Amino acid sequence: MGRPPVIAPDKKIRVVLAVLAGEVSVSEAARKERVSEQSIHRWKADFVESGKVGLTAGRTGPSTREQQLEAEVAELTQALGEAHLEARVWKKSAEGRLGPSRTSR
């Protein structure tokens, strides 16, 4: 028996959605995609299980992307504060050597 064809994930999703919507039967989808009915059943089970996980987890907290962005904002805020302090130190140092600047009056 040969190796089963490689089906792209987006195509599997379309097939599973068509089966779930009742547009095609599992056997029709299997014939059309040249895979076993067992493969279609497995895709369907995986799809439904992934959906359960997503619904069970819910939106109890920030997503991973939100957490990444919040960490980046915190890091950039700290860097901005440090740069501001450094600029003030440089300005004070320059005033001590050159006298007060015209803009600081």
Secondary structure as GFF3:
##gff-version 3
##sequence-region A 1 105
A	DSSP	alpha_helix	9	20	.	.	.	ID=ss1
A	DSSP	alpha_helix	26	33	.	.	.	ID=ss2
A	DSSP	alpha_helix	37	57	.	.	.	ID=ss3
A	DSSP	alpha_helix	64	98	.	.	.	ID=ss4
A	DSSP	three_ten_helix	102	104	.	.	.	ID=ss5
###
